[in-house]
């Protein structure tokens, strides 16, 4: 049975929540290995704020890379059918074949976007010039921005935004922001060989 995609439980765990949502999007609840959840909990929320309190600046790109590597390592050792990949900088755009193919093969990817500060969301589809994604930050109220819509697809997406707006190189709601700081992590289910 599939789980509904989940929301953050604090102001800082968007990365942690998106990693868990990536697994929930691909796999039924009884298929998700507890070892992958341990990896997420162990390595995410690694950034410290100005007071030196770890977790209060969220999850770093380095942690995301390490989690990706750990997921692939686990999958290889146990033959779990998950493959992940980090994509960075100028390759993080909605013309990238790897990202498009990930979605076409019923995968998803986490991407860092901007909401005044860096924020992770889970992209699950691109359709008719729009990006559909699950934002782990719960919100009922409509957005002031015209190109951002709240949608109700609890197993797939809760936001819809134009590709044009999301690809902007500015710090506005849900834009990918500066090219040098872009990062994404793909989640693909490996098809079993017959």
C-alpha positions as CSV (number, residue, x, y, z in Angstrom):
1,X,0.0,0.0,0.0
2,X,1.3,3.4,-0.9
3,X,1.7,6.1,1.7
4,X,0.4,9.7,1.3
5,X,3.4,12.0,0.8
6,X,4.3,13.7,4.0
7,X,4.9,17.2,5.4
8,X,7.7,18.7,7.4
9,X,7.4,18.4,11.2
10,X,9.7,21.4,11.8
11,X,10.8,24.5,9.9
12,X,14.0,22.8,8.8
13,X,13.4,19.3,7.6
14,X,12.3,19.8,4.0
15,X,15.3,17.8,2.8
16,X,14.6,14.9,5.2
17,X,11.0,14.9,4.3
18,X,11.6,14.9,0.6
19,X,14.0,12.0,0.8
20,X,11.3,10.0,2.6
21,X,8.7,11.1,0.1
22,X,10.9,10.0,-2.7
23,X,10.9,6.5,-1.3
24,X,7.1,6.6,-0.6
25,X,6.4,7.8,-4.1
26,X,8.2,4.8,-5.7
27,X,7.5,2.0,-3.2
28,X,4.7,0.6,-1.2
29,X,5.1,1.0,2.6
30,X,6.1,-2.7,3.1
31,X,8.8,-2.5,0.5
32,X,10.8,0.4,2.0
33,X,13.8,-0.9,3.9
34,X,14.3,0.6,7.4
35,X,18.0,0.9,6.6
36,X,17.3,3.7,4.1
37,X,15.2,5.6,6.7
38,X,18.2,5.2,9.1
39,X,20.5,6.7,6.5
40,X,18.2,9.7,6.0
41,X,17.9,10.3,9.7
42,X,21.6,9.9,10.3
43,X,22.9,12.3,7.6
44,X,20.2,14.9,6.9
45,X,19.7,18.1,9.0
46,X,23.5,18.6,9.1
47,X,23.7,22.4,8.7
48,X,24.2,24.6,11.8
49,X,22.7,28.0,12.2
50,X,24.7,31.1,13.3
51,X,24.4,30.0,17.0
52,X,26.0,26.6,16.1
53,X,22.8,24.6,16.5
54,X,22.9,21.7,14.0
55,X,19.8,21.0,11.9
56,X,18.5,24.6,12.1
57,X,19.7,25.4,8.6
58,X,18.4,22.1,7.1
59,X,20.3,19.6,4.9
60,X,23.4,20.4,3.0
61,X,24.3,19.5,-0.6
62,X,27.1,17.4,0.7
63,X,24.7,15.4,2.9
64,X,22.4,14.9,-0.1
65,X,25.3,13.5,-2.1
66,X,26.3,11.2,0.8
67,X,22.7,9.9,1.2
68,X,22.5,9.3,-2.6
69,X,25.8,7.3,-2.5
70,X,24.6,5.4,0.6
71,X,21.3,4.5,-1.1
72,X,23.1,3.2,-4.2
73,X,25.6,1.3,-2.0
74,X,22.7,-0.3,0.0
75,X,20.8,-1.2,-3.2
76,X,23.9,-2.8,-4.8
77,X,24.7,-4.9,-1.7
78,X,21.1,-6.0,-1.1
79,X,19.8,-6.0,-4.7
80,X,17.1,-3.5,-3.7
81,X,15.6,-2.1,-6.9
82,X,16.5,1.6,-6.4
83,X,18.9,3.8,-8.3
84,X,19.7,7.4,-7.4
85,X,21.9,10.0,-9.0
86,X,23.0,13.6,-8.2
87,X,22.7,16.2,-10.9
88,X,24.3,19.6,-10.3
89,X,24.7,23.2,-11.6
90,X,23.8,23.9,-15.2
91,X,22.5,20.3,-15.7
92,X,19.6,21.1,-13.3
93,X,17.0,22.3,-15.8
94,X,13.8,21.0,-17.3
95,X,15.4,20.2,-20.6
96,X,17.8,17.8,-19.1
97,X,17.3,14.3,-20.6
98,X,18.2,12.5,-17.3
99,X,15.6,14.4,-15.3
100,X,12.9,14.0,-18.0
101,X,13.6,10.3,-18.5
102,X,13.5,9.9,-14.7
103,X,9.9,11.2,-14.7
104,X,9.0,9.3,-17.9
105,X,10.1,6.1,-16.2
106,X,7.7,6.8,-13.2
107,X,10.6,8.1,-11.1
108,X,10.9,11.4,-9.2
109,X,13.6,13.8,-8.2
110,X,14.3,16.1,-5.3
111,X,15.4,19.6,-6.4
112,X,16.6,22.5,-4.4
113,X,14.7,25.7,-5.1
114,X,14.4,29.1,-3.5
115,X,11.7,30.4,-1.2
116,X,13.8,33.3,0.2
117,X,16.1,30.5,1.5
118,X,17.1,27.2,-0.1
119,X,14.2,24.6,0.1
120,X,13.8,21.1,-1.2
121,X,10.8,19.8,-3.1
122,X,10.0,16.5,-4.8
123,X,9.2,16.8,-8.6
124,X,6.9,14.1,-9.9
125,X,5.7,15.3,-13.3
126,X,6.1,17.8,-16.1
127,X,3.0,18.4,-18.2
128,X,1.9,21.1,-20.6
129,X,4.6,23.5,-19.6
130,X,4.1,23.0,-15.8
131,X,6.1,21.3,-13.2
132,X,4.1,19.3,-10.7
133,X,5.8,18.8,-7.3
134,X,5.2,18.0,-3.7
135,X,6.3,20.8,-1.4
136,X,6.7,19.3,2.1
137,X,5.8,22.7,3.7
138,X,2.1,22.6,4.5
139,X,0.1,25.5,3.2
140,X,-3.7,26.0,2.7
141,X,-3.7,29.6,1.5
142,X,-3.3,30.4,-2.2
143,X,-0.1,31.9,-3.3
144,X,0.1,35.6,-4.4
145,X,2.3,34.6,-7.3
146,X,0.2,34.0,-10.4
147,X,2.3,31.0,-11.7
148,X,2.1,28.9,-8.5
149,X,-1.0,26.9,-7.8
150,X,-2.0,24.6,-5.0
151,X,-3.2,21.2,-6.4
152,X,-4.7,18.2,-4.5
153,X,-2.9,15.0,-5.5
154,X,-1.8,13.6,-2.1
155,X,0.2,10.7,-3.6
156,X,1.9,12.8,-6.2
157,X,1.8,16.6,-6.0
158,X,0.5,19.6,-4.1
159,X,1.9,22.4,-6.2
160,X,2.0,23.3,-9.9
161,X,4.3,26.0,-11.4
162,X,5.2,27.0,-14.9
163,X,8.6,25.7,-16.1
164,X,9.5,29.2,-17.2
165,X,9.1,30.6,-13.7
166,X,10.8,27.6,-12.0
167,X,13.9,28.0,-14.2
168,X,14.5,31.6,-13.3
169,X,17.9,32.5,-12.0
170,X,16.5,34.6,-9.2
171,X,15.6,34.1,-5.6
172,X,11.8,34.1,-6.0
173,X,9.3,31.5,-4.9
174,X,10.2,28.0,-6.2
175,X,12.8,29.2,-8.8
176,X,15.8,27.0,-9.1
177,X,18.0,30.1,-8.4
178,X,21.7,30.6,-9.2
179,X,23.1,27.9,-11.5
180,X,26.2,27.3,-9.3
181,X,24.0,26.3,-6.3
182,X,21.6,24.0,-8.1
183,X,21.3,20.4,-7.1
184,X,18.9,17.5,-7.8
185,X,18.7,13.9,-6.8
186,X,16.9,11.4,-8.9
187,X,14.9,8.4,-7.6
188,X,14.4,5.5,-10.1
189,X,13.0,2.1,-9.6
190,X,15.2,-0.5,-11.3
191,X,13.2,-2.7,-13.5
192,X,13.7,-6.4,-12.6
193,X,15.4,-8.5,-15.3
194,X,13.4,-11.4,-16.6
